[in-house]
Amino acid sequence: MANIASARKRIRQTAKRTARNTARKSRMRTFIKKVELAITSGNQEEAREALRLAQPEIQRAASKGVVHSNQASRKIARLSARVKALATA
């Protein structure tokens, strides 16, 4: 255990930040799952709406540094491609 006050403070800050980041990542995953569920059901309107809600959540996670910005862009691009593919299917 840390004996120096600044080290104790850093431990508290890290715990807070970890909890916050875990919550953000979990929220992002939940929104992605909703989009994937709508895609598998085959309902394009529902999938499009779920993607519209998921997009800012994924971007927010990237801007906060929870996930890399390229990963966020890749997830959005792949999800939108799958939603668009529902129209032709």
C-alpha positions as CSV (number, residue, x, y, z in Angstrom):
1,M,0.0,0.0,0.0
2,A,1.2,3.5,-0.8
3,N,2.4,5.6,2.1
4,I,2.9,8.9,0.4
5,A,-0.2,11.2,0.1
6,S,0.3,11.9,-3.6
7,A,0.5,8.2,-4.3
8,R,-2.7,7.5,-2.3
9,K,-4.4,10.3,-4.3
10,R,-3.2,8.8,-7.6
11,I,-4.7,5.4,-6.5
12,R,-8.1,7.1,-5.8
13,Q,-8.0,9.0,-9.2
14,T,-7.1,5.8,-11.1
15,A,-10.0,3.9,-9.5
16,K,-12.4,6.6,-10.4
17,R,-11.1,6.9,-14.0
18,T,-11.2,3.1,-14.4
19,A,-14.8,2.9,-13.2
20,R,-15.8,5.7,-15.6
21,N,-14.0,4.2,-18.6
22,T,-15.5,0.7,-17.9
23,A,-19.0,2.3,-17.8
24,R,-18.4,4.1,-21.1
25,K,-17.0,1.0,-22.8
26,S,-19.9,-1.1,-21.5
27,R,-22.5,1.5,-22.7
28,M,-20.8,1.6,-26.1
29,R,-21.0,-2.2,-26.3
30,T,-24.7,-2.2,-25.3
31,F,-25.5,0.2,-28.1
32,I,-23.5,-1.9,-30.6
33,K,-25.4,-5.1,-29.5
34,K,-28.7,-3.3,-30.1
35,V,-27.7,-2.5,-33.7
36,E,-26.5,-6.1,-34.2
37,L,-29.8,-7.5,-32.8
38,A,-31.8,-5.3,-35.1
39,I,-29.7,-6.4,-38.1
40,T,-30.2,-10.1,-37.3
41,S,-33.9,-9.5,-37.0
42,G,-33.8,-8.1,-40.5
43,N,-35.7,-4.9,-39.7
44,Q,-33.9,-2.2,-41.5
45,E,-35.8,0.7,-40.0
46,E,-35.1,-0.5,-36.5
47,A,-31.5,-1.2,-37.4
48,R,-31.1,2.3,-38.9
49,E,-32.6,3.9,-35.7
50,A,-30.3,1.8,-33.5
51,L,-27.3,2.8,-35.5
52,R,-28.3,6.5,-35.3
53,L,-28.3,6.2,-31.5
54,A,-25.1,4.1,-31.3
55,Q,-23.0,6.4,-33.5
56,P,-22.6,9.3,-31.0
57,E,-22.0,6.8,-28.2
58,I,-19.1,5.2,-30.1
59,Q,-17.7,8.6,-31.1
60,R,-17.9,9.7,-27.5
61,A,-16.0,6.7,-26.3
62,A,-13.3,7.5,-28.9
63,S,-13.1,11.2,-27.9
64,K,-12.7,10.3,-24.3
65,G,-9.9,7.9,-25.1
66,V,-11.7,4.7,-24.1
67,V,-11.2,3.3,-27.6
68,H,-8.9,4.4,-30.4
69,S,-10.5,6.7,-32.9
70,N,-9.7,4.4,-35.8
71,Q,-11.4,1.5,-34.0
72,A,-14.5,3.7,-33.5
73,S,-14.6,4.7,-37.1
74,R,-14.1,1.0,-38.2
75,K,-17.0,-0.1,-36.0
76,I,-19.3,2.6,-37.3
77,A,-18.4,1.9,-40.9
78,R,-18.9,-1.9,-40.6
79,L,-22.2,-1.5,-38.8
80,S,-23.5,1.0,-41.3
81,A,-22.4,-1.2,-44.2
82,R,-24.4,-4.1,-42.6
83,V,-27.5,-1.9,-42.2
84,K,-27.3,-0.7,-45.8
85,A,-27.0,-4.4,-46.9
86,L,-30.4,-5.1,-45.4
87,A,-32.0,-2.9,-48.0
88,T,-30.7,-5.1,-50.9
89,A,-31.4,-8.3,-49.1
